[in-house]
Amino acid sequence: MAFAVAGILFGGTFVAAKAGLAYFPPLLFVALRFDVAAVALLTYAAVTTPRGELFPRTWRDAAGILATGVLAIGATNALLFVGQEYTTSAVAAIVFSLNPILTPIFAALVLADERLSRRGVAGMMLGFVGVALVVNPDPAMLFELGVGKALLLAGAVVGAFGSVLIRWAGGSLSSTARTAWGLPFAALLSHALSVAAGESPGAIVWHPEAVAALAYVGLLAGAVAYIAYFGLLDQAGAIRANLVFYAVPVVAALGGWALLGEIISTLAVGGFVTIFAGFAVIGSESVDVRDRLCRLRGRTPVSTDAFDDSVCIDAD
């Protein structure tokens, strides 16, 4: 459920962000998004969380809050929204989909309990190929170096590193309380960057479409999606939680077809299938196929390396 909610709501972010950028300066748009999300989520946390579990008590709680607000939410979204000014939503989606590939690299350096097997690597690569097929960006635009893609790549790196740091910090706070405390830090960072960049509130055009875009990214793709995503991060780990960014282009494509009448190409359908295959390969790690085959043949599986691969030997 958390994966589905986060994937569906995040899936509309690229479209809503592109629409909102026509009316808001980019960093101010991000800052206002976090203002809205912070008010909503702090209110929700205050109502639903017991007082004794609402406030941070240890340095690990504080580290988790800062990793959430400053890195995983604040800097990541600032880079994403500014980067989208210089490129298309399709290119933004595929560059940002490097996040799940980068996460295992940071996890291997920081976390002792999260490693990616060869089967997981294969699933990750299948997922990324599927994203490329769904998005199908202009190759010339994708491989042409530029400020926009550099900022988007930096956002993917910061987001992956932030999610791993949250797992490393641990702490006693629930994901909802931690995110609620993190959002004000994300808002402060974004407002500071907006002021430093010389953006002015007077540049905002308060059109109904602007209000709708802000409401979507603040409440739905903000508060609600963050509850789902950061809860998933605690339950499933950074590597598996960040697979949600492979589902985002699929949701965006289906939403464009259902709401805007956009055409889904045969190539995109192939991408859907490929992403699903990648998820299936990663999910199949809970079923040890070699172990099952070994035992069916009356032999004993023995692990051979750090990737948990095994070989069959005679039981005697």
C-alpha positions in Angstrom: 0.0 0.0 0.0 2.8 2.4 0.9 4.6 1.7 -2.3 1.4 2.2 -4.4 0.5 5.4 -2.7 4.0 6.9 -3.0 4.4 5.8 -6.6 1.0 7.1 -7.7 1.3 10.5 -5.9 5.0 11.0 -6.8 4.1 10.1 -10.4 2.2 13.4 -10.8 5.0 15.5 -9.4 6.9 16.0 -12.6 3.8 17.1 -14.5 2.6 19.4 -11.6 6.0 20.8 -11.1 6.3 21.6 -14.8 2.9 23.3 -14.7 3.6 25.2 -11.5 7.0 26.5 -12.8 5.0 28.7 -15.3 3.7 30.7 -12.4 6.3 30.4 -9.6 10.1 31.0 -9.4 11.5 27.5 -8.9 13.0 27.7 -5.5 10.1 29.7 -4.1 7.8 27.1 -5.5 9.7 24.3 -3.6 9.7 26.4 -0.4 5.9 27.1 -0.6 5.4 23.4 -1.2 7.2 22.5 2.0 5.4 25.3 3.9 2.0 23.6 2.9 3.3 20.1 3.6 4.9 21.1 7.0 1.7 22.6 8.3 -0.4 19.6 7.1 2.0 17.0 8.4 2.8 18.6 11.8 -1.0 18.9 12.4 -1.5 15.3 11.5 1.4 14.1 13.7 0.2 16.2 16.6 -3.3 14.6 16.4 -2.2 11.0 15.8 1.0 10.6 17.7 1.2 10.2 21.5 3.0 13.2 23.1 5.8 11.1 24.5 6.6 9.8 20.9 6.3 13.1 19.1 9.5 14.8 20.2 13.1 13.9 19.4 15.0 12.5 22.4 18.4 11.3 21.1 21.1 12.4 18.7 20.0 9.7 16.4 16.5 11.2 16.3 18.1 14.6 15.5 20.3 13.1 12.8 17.3 11.4 11.2 15.3 14.6 11.2 18.2 16.6 9.5 18.8 13.8 6.9 15.1 13.8 6.1 14.6 17.6 5.9 17.9 18.9 4.6 18.9 16.1 2.2 16.1 13.6 1.3 13.5 16.4 1.0 14.9 19.9 0.9 18.1 19.7 -1.3 16.7 16.9 -3.4 13.6 18.8 -4.4 15.3 22.1 -4.8 17.7 20.5 -7.4 14.8 18.7 -9.0 12.6 21.8 -9.5 15.4 24.0 -10.7 16.8 21.3 -13.0 13.4 20.9 -14.6 13.5 24.5 -15.8 16.3 23.5 -18.2 15.0 20.3 -19.6 11.9 18.3 -20.3 9.8 16.2 -17.9 10.8 13.1 -19.8 14.6 13.7 -19.4 14.0 14.8 -15.8 12.2 11.5 -15.0 14.9 9.3 -16.5 17.8 11.2 -14.9 16.1 11.1 -11.5 15.5 7.4 -12.0 19.2 6.9 -11.3 18.3 7.2 -7.6 17.5 3.5 -7.2 20.9 2.6 -8.8 22.8 5.0 -6.7 21.2 3.9 -3.4 22.9 0.4 -3.2 26.3 2.1 -3.7 25.8 4.4 -0.6 24.1 1.5 1.3 27.2 -0.6 0.8 29.4 2.1 2.3 27.1 3.1 5.2 24.7 0.2 6.1 25.8 -3.2 7.3 22.4 -4.8 6.8 21.6 -3.7 3.2 23.4 -5.3 0.3 22.3 -5.9 -3.3 22.7 -9.4 -4.7 23.5 -10.2 -8.3 19.8 -10.9 -8.8 19.0 -7.5 -7.3 21.5 -5.8 -9.7 19.8 -7.5 -12.6 16.4 -6.4 -11.4 17.6 -2.8 -10.9 19.0 -2.7 -14.5 15.9 -4.2 -15.9 13.9 -1.5 -14.1 16.1 1.3 -15.5 15.8 0.0 -19.0 12.0 -0.1 -18.6 12.0 3.5 -17.4 14.0 4.5 -20.5 11.5 2.7 -22.8 8.5 4.4 -21.0 10.0 7.9 -21.1 11.7 7.5 -24.5 13.5 10.8 -24.4 15.2 12.4 -27.3 18.7 10.7 -27.3 20.3 13.9 -28.5 18.7 15.8 -25.6 19.4 13.1 -23.1 23.2 12.8 -23.8 23.8 16.5 -24.4 25.5 17.9 -21.3 23.8 20.8 -19.6 23.0 22.6 -16.4 19.6 21.0 -16.1 20.8 17.4 -16.2 23.7 18.1 -13.9 21.3 19.5 -11.3 18.9 16.6 -11.7 21.8 14.1 -11.3 22.9 15.9 -8.2 19.3 15.7 -6.9 19.3 11.9 -7.5 22.6 11.6 -5.7 21.5 13.7 -2.7 18.2 11.9 -2.5 19.8 8.4 -2.5 22.4 9.5 0.1 19.8 11.1 2.3 17.6 8.0 2.4 20.6 5.8 3.3 21.5 8.3 6.1 18.0 8.1 7.5 18.3 4.3 7.8 21.8 4.7 9.3 20.5 7.2 11.9 17.7 5.0 13.1 16.3 6.6 16.2 13.1 6.2 18.2 10.8 8.5 16.2 8.2 7.1 13.9 8.6 7.9 10.2 5.6 10.3 10.4 7.0 12.3 13.4 10.5 12.4 11.8 9.2 13.6 8.5 6.9 16.2 10.2 10.0 17.7 12.1 12.1 17.4 8.9 9.8 19.4 6.6 10.3 22.8 8.4 14.1 22.4 7.8 13.4 21.7 4.2 11.2 24.8 4.0 13.8 27.0 5.7 16.6 25.7 3.4 14.4 26.3 0.3 13.5 29.8 1.4 17.1 30.6 2.1 18.1 29.4 -1.4 15.3 31.3 -3.0 16.4 34.6 -1.3 20.0 33.9 -2.2 19.0 33.4 -5.8 17.2 36.8 -5.8 13.7 35.3 -6.3 10.8 37.6 -5.4 7.3 36.7 -4.2 6.1 39.5 -6.5 7.0 37.2 -9.4 4.3 34.7 -8.5 1.2 34.7 -10.8 -1.7 33.5 -8.7 -3.6 31.7 -11.4 -6.1 28.8 -10.5 -3.7 26.4 -12.2 -0.9 27.7 -10.0 -3.0 27.1 -6.8 -3.9 23.6 -8.0 -0.3 22.7 -8.8 0.8 24.0 -5.3 -2.0 22.1 -3.6 -1.0 18.9 -5.4 2.7 19.1 -4.7 2.2 20.3 -1.1 -0.6 18.1 0.2 -0.8 15.0 -2.0 2.7 14.6 -3.5 4.0 16.3 -0.3 2.4 15.4 3.0 0.5 12.2 2.0 3.2 10.8 -0.2 5.9 11.5 2.4 4.0 9.6 5.0 3.9 6.6 2.6 7.4 6.9 1.3 9.3 7.4 4.6 7.2 4.7 6.3 8.2 2.4 3.4 11.8 3.4 4.0 11.6 2.2 7.6 9.9 -1.0 6.8 11.6 -2.1 3.6 15.0 -0.4 3.7 16.5 2.3 1.4 17.3 0.0 -1.5 13.8 -1.4 -1.9 12.0 1.8 -0.9 13.7 3.8 -3.7 12.4 1.4 -6.3 9.3 3.6 -6.1 11.1 6.0 -8.4 10.9 3.3 -11.2 7.2 3.3 -10.8 6.9 7.1 -11.1 7.3 7.3 -14.9 4.8 4.5 -15.4 2.2 6.4 -13.3 3.0 9.6 -15.1 2.4 8.0 -18.5 -0.8 6.3 -17.5 -2.1 9.6 -15.9 -1.3 11.5 -19.1 -3.2 8.9 -21.1 -6.2 8.9 -18.7 -6.5 12.6 -18.0 -4.8 14.4 -20.9 -5.5 12.0 -23.8 -1.9 11.4 -24.4 -1.0 8.3 -26.5 0.9 5.4 -24.9 3.2 3.9 -27.5 4.0 0.3 -28.0 7.5 1.1 -26.7 6.0 2.4 -23.5 4.0 -0.8 -23.0 7.2 -2.8 -23.4 8.7 -0.5 -20.8 5.8 -1.2 -18.4 6.5 -5.0 -18.8 10.2 -4.5 -18.4 9.8 -2.6 -15.2 7.4 -5.2 -13.8 10.0 -7.9 -14.8 12.6 -6.0 -12.8 10.4 -5.8 -9.8 9.7 -9.5 -10.1 13.4 -10.4 -10.3 14.1 -8.3 -7.2 11.1 -9.7 -5.4 12.0 -13.2 -6.2 15.0 -12.9 -3.8 12.6 -14.1 -1.1 12.4 -17.3 -3.0 15.8 -19.0 -3.3 15.4 -20.8 -6.6 18.8 -22.5 -6.4 18.1 -23.8 -3.0 14.8 -25.2 -4.1 16.4 -26.9 -7.1 19.2 -28.3 -5.0 16.8 -29.8 -2.5 14.5 -31.2 -5.2 17.6 -33.1 -6.5 18.4 -34.3 -3.0 21.5 -32.2 -2.8 22.6 -29.5 -0.3 23.0 -25.8 -1.2 26.2 -24.1 0.1 26.8 -20.3 -0.1 29.9 -19.4 -2.0 30.3 -15.6 -1.7 29.1 -12.3 -0.4 26.4 -12.2 -3.0 24.7 -15.2 -1.4 25.1 -17.3 -4.5 25.2 -21.0 -3.8 26.3 -24.3 -5.4 24.9 -27.8 -4.9 26.9 -30.5 -3.3 26.0 -34.1 -2.5 24.3 -34.4 0.8 26.9 -37.0 2.1 
